[in-house]
Amino acid sequence: MTNAFAPIEVAGRPLANRIVMAPMTRSRAYGPGATATELMAAYYGQRATAGLIVSEGIQPSPVGQGYPDTPGLHSPEQVDAWREVTDAVHAEGGVIFAQLMHTGRIGHPALLPAGLHPVAPSPVAAKGQVFTHEGPRDFVTPRELDADGIARTVADFAAAARNAIAAGFDGVEIHGANGYLIHQFLSPGANRRTDGWGVDVAGRIRFGLEVAAAVAEAIGGHRTGFRISPGNPYNDIGEQDAADIEDTYTTLVTRLGELNLAYLHMIESADRELTARLRKTWPGTFVLNPHTHPRPTGPDALALVEDGTADMIAFGALFLANPDLPARLAAGGPYNTPDPATFYGGDHRGYTDYPSL
C-alpha cells in the first residue's frame, strides 16, 4: 500500500515523499522592484525536506499584483533574486515550483505602478477590502479585459513561466483558485461576458485553458501544475450552484488532462464526493489540500494517500510552525502549534503568511 512517505516523480524529478508545502502568500518581497530576499531563501531552504514546495503567489506582471510586497517574475532583477531561493532549496535536496498568481480584480491601484488599474473578465467589483501601505481600501471596479488584453495576459503567464525556469525553479503552478483572475473567469458571478470567454461553461473555462496551454508550450507540460478550488467562496467569487460547479470543473479538468500536465492541485470544499469524481477524471498526479476547516490540515490527512483519495497531500499552516514537518509526520510528532498571529498582521508591514491560499 502506498503511503505519504513513498517516492513519486513530478516534472521528471524524483521526490523523497508525497508531502507538499502548500503555496502561502507572504508579502515579504522587500527587495527593490518586488524581488525576493535572503530571508525568503532561508525560509524555503528550511522546508526543503518537503517532497515538493510550491512557492508563495508570484505575480506574472505588474498589474497582476494584489497585495503589498508580493514578489514578481517579470523582470531580470526578480529572476536573479529568485535564483538565490531556488539555490537554497536545491542545496538541501529539495524541489520547488513557482506559483504564478494574477489576482485580477483582487487588489487596488495603490498597489500598482502609476497608470495601472486592476483587470478582470468583467467590470464587477468584489465585496471587501485589501490591505495597502496606506491602510485597508475597498476593492475597486476592475477594467474588463478585451481580446488583446486577454492575449497579453496569457503571454505574461508564459513569459513568467520561462523566467521561473531561468531562475532555477523546477516548474510552475498556475493559480486558478481562491477568487483570483483565472477563477474569476470560471465563475458566472464574476464573469458576465457575452463573448467567447463567457456565456457558458466552454467560454468560462477558455481563459484558464489558454493560460495552461501557453505555459505548457513555454516550459513543457511536465513542468506545469494547475490549482483549482471548486465552490470556494473566497474573495467573493460566488460559486454556489452545485450543478454548475460540477459541470464547470469536470469539463475544465477533462480538458486540462489533455495537456499532460505535471499535476492537478485541488483545494477541497466540504464535498468529498466532488473530490472523488475529479480525482477519477484527472489522468495524472492529484495533489489535495483537504478540507479541514476550522483547523489546519493535520497528520490524519496522510491517510488520504493510503486510501487513494490523493497522490500527494498539501500542508499549509503546519509547515509554517514546523519547518521539518516530514520528519515530524514520520515520527508521529511532536508538533509546534501554528499561531494565527503569524498569519495575519504579525509583521510590522501588515500581512505575513496566508495558510492554504
Secondary structure as the mmCIF struct_conf table of DSSP 4:
data_model
#
loop_
_struct_conf.conf_type_id
_struct_conf.id
_struct_conf.beg_label_comp_id
_struct_conf.beg_label_asym_id
_struct_conf.beg_label_seq_id
_struct_conf.end_label_comp_id
_struct_conf.end_label_asym_id
_struct_conf.end_label_seq_id
TURN_TY1_P TURN_TY1_P1 ALA A 4 PHE A 5
BEND BEND1 ALA A 6 ALA A 6
STRN STRN1 ILE A 8 VAL A 10
TURN_TY1_P TURN_TY1_P2 ALA A 11 GLY A 12
STRN STRN2 ARG A 13 LEU A 15
BEND BEND2 ALA A 16 ALA A 16
BEND BEND3 ARG A 18 ARG A 18
STRN STRN3 ILE A 19 MET A 21
STRN STRN4 GLY A 31 GLY A 31
TURN_TY1_P TURN_TY1_P3 PRO A 32 ALA A 34
STRN STRN5 THR A 35 THR A 35
HELX_RH_AL_P HELX_RH_AL_P1 GLU A 38 GLN A 46
TURN_TY1_P TURN_TY1_P4 ARG A 47 THR A 49
BEND BEND4 ALA A 50 GLY A 51
STRN STRN6 LEU A 52 ILE A 58
STRN STRN7 GLN A 59 GLN A 59
BEND BEND5 PRO A 60 SER A 61
HELX_RH_3T_P HELX_RH_3T_P1 PRO A 62 GLY A 64
BEND BEND6 TYR A 67 TYR A 67
TURN_TY1_P TURN_TY1_P5 PRO A 68 ASP A 69
STRN STRN8 GLY A 72 GLY A 72
BEND BEND7 LEU A 73 SER A 75
HELX_RH_AL_P HELX_RH_AL_P2 PRO A 76 ALA A 91
TURN_TY1_P TURN_TY1_P6 GLU A 92 GLY A 93
STRN STRN9 ILE A 96 LEU A 100
TURN_TY1_P TURN_TY1_P7 GLY A 104 ARG A 105
BEND BEND8 ILE A 106 GLY A 107
HELX_RH_3T_P HELX_RH_3T_P2 PRO A 109 LEU A 111
BEND BEND9 LEU A 112 LEU A 112
TURN_TY1_P TURN_TY1_P8 ALA A 114 GLY A 115
STRN STRN10 VAL A 119 ALA A 120
BEND BEND10 PRO A 121 PRO A 123
HELX_LH_PP_P HELX_LH_PP_P1 ALA A 125 ALA A 126
BEND BEND11 LYS A 127 GLY A 128
STRN STRN11 GLN A 129 THR A 132
TURN_TY1_P TURN_TY1_P9 HIS A 133 GLU A 134
STRN STRN12 GLY A 135 ASP A 138
HELX_LH_PP_P HELX_LH_PP_P2 PHE A 139 PRO A 142
STRN STRN13 ARG A 143 GLU A 144
HELX_LH_PP_P HELX_LH_PP_P3 LEU A 145 LEU A 145
HELX_RH_AL_P HELX_RH_AL_P3 ALA A 147 ALA A 166
TURN_TY1_P TURN_TY1_P10 ALA A 167 GLY A 168
BEND BEND12 ASP A 170 ASP A 170
STRN STRN14 GLY A 171 HIS A 175
TURN_TY1_P TURN_TY1_P11 ASN A 178 GLY A 179
BEND BEND13 TYR A 180 TYR A 180
HELX_RH_AL_P HELX_RH_AL_P4 LEU A 181 LEU A 186
TURN_TY1_P TURN_TY1_P12 PRO A 188 ALA A 190
BEND BEND14 ASP A 195 ASP A 195
TURN_TY1_P TURN_TY1_P13 GLY A 196 TRP A 197
BEND BEND15 GLY A 198 ASP A 200
HELX_RH_AL_P HELX_RH_AL_P5 VAL A 201 ARG A 204
TURN_TY1_P TURN_TY1_P14 ILE A 205 ILE A 205
HELX_RH_AL_P HELX_RH_AL_P6 ARG A 206 ILE A 219
HELX_RH_3T_P HELX_RH_3T_P3 GLY A 221 ARG A 223
STRN STRN15 THR A 224 ILE A 228
TURN_TY1_P TURN_TY1_P15 PRO A 230 GLY A 231
HELX_RH_3T_P HELX_RH_3T_P4 TYR A 234 ASP A 236
HELX_RH_AL_P HELX_RH_AL_P7 ALA A 242 GLY A 257
TURN_TY1_P TURN_TY1_P16 GLU A 258 LEU A 259
BEND BEND16 ALA A 262 ALA A 262
STRN STRN16 TYR A 263 ILE A 267
BEND BEND17 ALA A 270 ALA A 270
HELX_RH_AL_P HELX_RH_AL_P8 ARG A 272 THR A 281
BEND BEND18 GLY A 284 GLY A 284
STRN STRN17 THR A 285 ASN A 289
TURN_TY1_P TURN_TY1_P17 HIS A 293 PRO A 294
BEND BEND19 ARG A 295 ARG A 295
HELX_LH_PP_P HELX_LH_PP_P4 PRO A 296 THR A 297
HELX_RH_3T_P HELX_RH_3T_P5 PRO A 299 LEU A 302
HELX_RH_AL_P HELX_RH_AL_P9 ALA A 303 GLU A 306
TURN_TY1_P TURN_TY1_P18 ASP A 307 GLY A 308
BEND BEND20 THR A 309 THR A 309
BEND BEND21 ASP A 311 ASP A 311
STRN STRN18 MET A 312 PHE A 315
BEND BEND22 GLY A 316 GLY A 316
HELX_RH_AL_P HELX_RH_AL_P10 ALA A 317 ALA A 321
TURN_TY1_P TURN_TY1_P19 PRO A 323 ASP A 324
HELX_RH_AL_P HELX_RH_AL_P11 LEU A 325 ALA A 331
TURN_TY1_P TURN_TY1_P20 GLY A 332 GLY A 332
HELX_LH_PP_P HELX_LH_PP_P5 ASN A 336 PRO A 338
HELX_RH_3T_P HELX_RH_3T_P6 PRO A 340 THR A 342
TURN_TY1_P TURN_TY1_P21 PHE A 343 PHE A 343
STRN STRN19 TYR A 344 ASP A 347
TURN_TY1_P TURN_TY1_P22 HIS A 348 ARG A 349
STRN STRN20 GLY A 350 TYR A 351
TURN_TY1_P TURN_TY1_P23 PRO A 355 SER A 356
#
